[in-house]
Amino acid sequence: MAQENDVSRRDVLKAAGAVTAVAAALPAVQGSPFIQKVKAANEQVQYGMIGCGSRGTYLLKHLKKIASGRCVALCDILPEALDHGVQTIGGNPKTYKDYRDLLAQKDIDAVFVITPLFVHFPLTRDVLLAGKHVFCEKCLVFKPDEVHALRALAREHPKQILQTGLQRRYSYFYQVVKNMVDKGILGDVHHIHAQWHRNMINKPSALWTMKPGGESNIANWRVYRSMSGGLPAELTSHQVDVADWIFGSSPEFVMGLGSLDTLKDGRDVYDNIQLIYRYPKGQKLTYSSISTNQFLPMFNGARPEMGEIIMGTDGTIEITVGDDLHTAIAWWYLEPPKTTTVTNPDAKKKEAFVAGATMVASGGANGPIPIMTSDLDFKPNASFLAREAKFARRWLTAKGVLVQEEQDNPVDIELEGFFQSCCDLTPPKAGLEIGLADSVAVILSNLAMDEGRRVYFNEIDRMGRGEEKPKGRQTN
Ligand SMILES: NC(=O)c1ccc[n+]([C@@H]2O[C@H](COP(=O)([O-])OP(=O)(O)OC[C@H]3O[C@@H](n4cnc5c(N)ncnc54)[C@H](O)[C@@H]3O)[C@@H](O)[C@H]2O)c1
């Protein structure tokens, strides 16, 4: 039986105006009321947040420490979530049950949309139409028609910032690794393996546990395909975005297998998925997410659950992002140096020549070498003693004696970056096209598993245009 204060998916859709077909909503774009004025760099961005649940309050905790933004309004359809939001941010934000009242508040420059996935598009659309900047959590959109509609709408609002919550793009470690790949330090990178495994049997997550009311309770949104993209949306989305970034492209096609084997409590999202993405130059991302075991065969098993292995002909990176409980880790392993066998005409015998592959200063063996924080970087004019001390720190870090720390949480950097973009209109690192590509990967991954076929990424161009229905499960 549903709890008394349960809010159903129908209520949420109604509140979000999503009952209106996306196509029908587009003409409303004409005559957008006003364009948000650009603020001086020293002015605070005044923001509101819609959705004060688990992620919303996590972000509010981080936003509280960021001086370039000020929370002036919060909205949630659930009173207890709204109260929790107010307690978390402090101060005296105005509070709303209906997000349209928040959008009508004139002193709001920017709005965070931190709601369940199935209402991201209607809310983000309405924020843009209200003339405000928007930060919408990943995944940016839920359905194929929303991909096309949001692209069209955002292009008509070029002076408004649209950022999505793919925080790995803001991580110093991931940026270093991306530079290493682009500079050829890992050789040719053809393969990435990513995993996000959890043990939902021994360690159930409140977010993924079925609550009373089943599909009619919005709190269960993650476990129903009518409201959620399941594991691909909640977990894979971060990691396929890393692969897109490293390979410099969206995939060409995806194939995969998903099933619901263990968590059979009425949910209809898969509880384990295996996916293979092929990229245009033949590179591959292999991906696994399961719900019955959390072991991570990286970092000597020191961290559970999630990470990526980036494999090149000259080296490998194991990397994972940090959060409030765990530090980020990035380890670099060298491949054996390139060996070229040539015939020596004088000695009439074969000799092996070792070519290329400069040994990294601190390495020599095949790792692991921690990816440097700026504290560990070598300055060209560093003294002998300073260099020795840093070698020692690298070594101790590699041995796990010193903990390697990313100096800033990427979530703080993404939030500061958003406010900065609102002031000077610099395009966000995780902007519209990054967010749409990520959403497309999620939509097509589910389709590939549902239909048991290879799904090409250019299929999205024909999907959601009103002519042909995608064959996957329909939600509206
Ligand atoms: N970037 C990340 O690492 C990360 C991590 C966790 C969650 N997320 C994303 O954040 C989003 C929210 O996830 P969550 O865990 O906070 O979910 P949640 O269920 O804990 O919270 C969602 C909140 O939105 C509210 N809500 C729903 N519809 C609303 C509406 N129309 N108007 C106002 N409020 C409404 C709900 O009442 C609830 O309080 C999801 O898209 C999720 O994928 C991102």
The ligand as a Tripos MOL2 file, in Angstrom:
@<TRIPOS>MOLECULE
LIG
   44    48     1     0     0
SMALL
NO_CHARGES

@<TRIPOS>ATOM
      1 N1         26.0760   13.3180  -10.9460 N.am      1 LIG1
      2 C1         25.9630   12.3460  -10.0730 C.2       1 LIG1
      3 O1         26.9410   11.7240   -9.6690 O.2       1 LIG1
      4 C2         24.6050   11.9900   -9.5390 C.ar      1 LIG1
      5 C3         24.5030   11.2300   -8.3580 C.ar      1 LIG1
      6 C4         23.2360   10.9170   -7.8770 C.ar      1 LIG1
      7 C5         22.1020   11.3220   -8.5610 C.ar      1 LIG1
      8 N2         22.2390   12.0400   -9.7150 N.ar      1 LIG1
      9 C6         21.0300   12.4470  -10.4590 C.3       1 LIG1
     10 O2         20.3070   13.4000   -9.7100 O.3       1 LIG1
     11 C7         18.9230   13.2780  -10.0140 C.3       1 LIG1
     12 C8         18.1250   13.1680   -8.7110 C.3       1 LIG1
     13 O3         18.4960   11.9710   -8.0660 O.3       1 LIG1
     14 P1         18.2380   11.7770   -6.4910 P.3       1 LIG1
     15 O4         19.0660   10.6530   -6.0530 O.co2     1 LIG1
     16 O5         18.3790   13.0750   -5.7790 O.co2     1 LIG1
     17 O6         16.6960   11.3420   -6.4770 O.3       1 LIG1
     18 P2         15.7130   11.4950   -5.2410 P.3       1 LIG1
     19 O7         14.5330   10.6750   -5.5260 O.co2     1 LIG1
     20 O8         16.4530   11.2730   -3.9620 O.co2     1 LIG1
     21 O9         15.3080   13.0470   -5.2570 O.3       1 LIG1
     22 C9         14.5360   13.6190   -6.2780 C.3       1 LIG1
     23 C10        13.6750   14.7300   -5.6500 C.3       1 LIG1
     24 O10        12.9850   15.4110   -6.6950 O.3       1 LIG1
     25 C11        11.6800   15.7040   -6.2090 C.3       1 LIG1
     26 N3         10.7890   15.9450   -7.3570 N.ar      1 LIG1
     27 C12        10.3270   15.0570   -8.2710 C.ar      1 LIG1
     28 N4          9.5780   15.6750   -9.1910 N.ar      1 LIG1
     29 C13         9.5510   16.9930   -8.8690 C.ar      1 LIG1
     30 C14         8.9210   18.1370   -9.4370 C.ar      1 LIG1
     31 N5          8.1730   18.0550  -10.5420 N.pl3     1 LIG1
     32 N6          9.0900   19.3180   -8.8160 N.ar      1 LIG1
     33 C15         9.8220   19.4280   -7.6910 C.ar      1 LIG1
     34 N7         10.4500   18.3640   -7.0990 N.ar      1 LIG1
     35 C16        10.3110   17.1610   -7.6860 C.ar      1 LIG1
     36 C17        11.3150   14.4690   -5.3950 C.3       1 LIG1
     37 O11        10.2520   14.7320   -4.5030 O.3       1 LIG1
     38 C18        12.6240   14.1810   -4.6860 C.3       1 LIG1
     39 O12        12.7420   14.8360   -3.4400 O.3       1 LIG1
     40 C19        18.7770   12.0480  -10.9150 C.3       1 LIG1
     41 O13        18.6750   12.4390  -12.2440 O.3       1 LIG1
     42 C20        20.0740   11.3040  -10.7010 C.3       1 LIG1
     43 O14        20.4770   10.5450  -11.8160 O.3       1 LIG1
     44 C21        23.4600   12.3840  -10.1960 C.ar      1 LIG1
@<TRIPOS>BOND
     1     1     2 1
     2     2     3 2
     3     2     4 1
     4     4     5 ar
     5     4    44 ar
     6     5     6 ar
     7     6     7 ar
     8     7     8 ar
     9     8     9 1
    10     8    44 ar
    11     9    10 1
    12     9    42 1
    13    10    11 1
    14    11    12 1
    15    11    40 1
    16    12    13 1
    17    13    14 1
    18    14    15 2
    19    14    16 1
    20    14    17 1
    21    17    18 1
    22    18    19 2
    23    18    20 1
    24    18    21 1
    25    21    22 1
    26    22    23 1
    27    23    24 1
    28    23    38 1
    29    24    25 1
    30    25    26 1
    31    25    36 1
    32    26    27 ar
    33    26    35 ar
    34    27    28 ar
    35    28    29 ar
    36    29    30 ar
    37    29    35 ar
    38    30    31 1
    39    30    32 ar
    40    32    33 ar
    41    33    34 ar
    42    34    35 ar
    43    36    37 1
    44    36    38 1
    45    38    39 1
    46    40    41 1
    47    40    42 1
    48    42    43 1
@<TRIPOS>SUBSTRUCTURE
     1 LIG1         1 GROUP 0 **** ****
